Amino acid sequence: MAKESMKAREVKRAKMVAKYAEKRARLLAECDYVGLQKLPRNASPVRMHNRCSLTGRPKGYMRQFGLSRIQFREMASAGLIPGIRKASW
């Protein structure tokens, strides 16, 4: 499990990215790079990091499911993800 502070930091970044998205797009369209530099650092979508929605694990993230590989395997084995079945050959 990730630290609660790390999860909270990502949530805070997501809110800030959403808050400044319109202003950021306008400044980019105007090619106003000085104005872009004055925006907060966390307003940049590049600083966002994908994390598992259950555990907050940053590595081994599967974008299609929003889970880490470990949680994906556990949920798939338990039959909690529709359409996913363990392969056997």
Contacts in CASP RR format, 6 or more apart in sequence:
PFRMAT RR
TARGET T0000
AUTHOR 0000-0000-0000
METHOD contacts of the structure
MODEL  1
MAKESMKAREVKRAKMVAKYAEKRARLLAECDYVGLQKLPRNASPVRMHN
RCSLTGRPKGYMRQFGLSRIQFREMASAGLIPGIRKASW
1 55 0 8 1.000
1 56 0 8 1.000
1 57 0 8 1.000
2 51 0 8 1.000
2 52 0 8 1.000
2 55 0 8 1.000
2 56 0 8 1.000
2 57 0 8 1.000
2 58 0 8 1.000
6 51 0 8 1.000
6 56 0 8 1.000
6 58 0 8 1.000
7 51 0 8 1.000
7 56 0 8 1.000
10 48 0 8 1.000
10 49 0 8 1.000
10 51 0 8 1.000
12 42 0 8 1.000
13 42 0 8 1.000
13 47 0 8 1.000
13 48 0 8 1.000
14 48 0 8 1.000
16 40 0 8 1.000
16 42 0 8 1.000
16 43 0 8 1.000
17 42 0 8 1.000
17 43 0 8 1.000
17 44 0 8 1.000
17 45 0 8 1.000
17 48 0 8 1.000
19 43 0 8 1.000
20 39 0 8 1.000
20 40 0 8 1.000
20 43 0 8 1.000
21 45 0 8 1.000
23 39 0 8 1.000
24 36 0 8 1.000
24 39 0 8 1.000
24 43 0 8 1.000
24 44 0 8 1.000
27 33 0 8 1.000
27 35 0 8 1.000
27 36 0 8 1.000
27 39 0 8 1.000
28 36 0 8 1.000
41 47 0 8 1.000
49 58 0 8 1.000
50 58 0 8 1.000
50 61 0 8 1.000
50 63 0 8 1.000
50 66 0 8 1.000
51 57 0 8 1.000
51 58 0 8 1.000
51 61 0 8 1.000
52 58 0 8 1.000
52 61 0 8 1.000
52 66 0 8 1.000
52 67 0 8 1.000
52 68 0 8 1.000
52 71 0 8 1.000
53 66 0 8 1.000
53 67 0 8 1.000
54 67 0 8 1.000
54 68 0 8 1.000
54 71 0 8 1.000
55 68 0 8 1.000
55 70 0 8 1.000
55 71 0 8 1.000
56 68 0 8 1.000
57 68 0 8 1.000
57 70 0 8 1.000
57 71 0 8 1.000
59 68 0 8 1.000
60 68 0 8 1.000
60 69 0 8 1.000
61 67 0 8 1.000
61 68 0 8 1.000
61 69 0 8 1.000
62 68 0 8 1.000
62 69 0 8 1.000
62 72 0 8 1.000
65 72 0 8 1.000
65 81 0 8 1.000
67 75 0 8 1.000
72 81 0 8 1.000
75 81 0 8 1.000
76 84 0 8 1.000
76 85 0 8 1.000
76 86 0 8 1.000
77 86 0 8 1.000
END
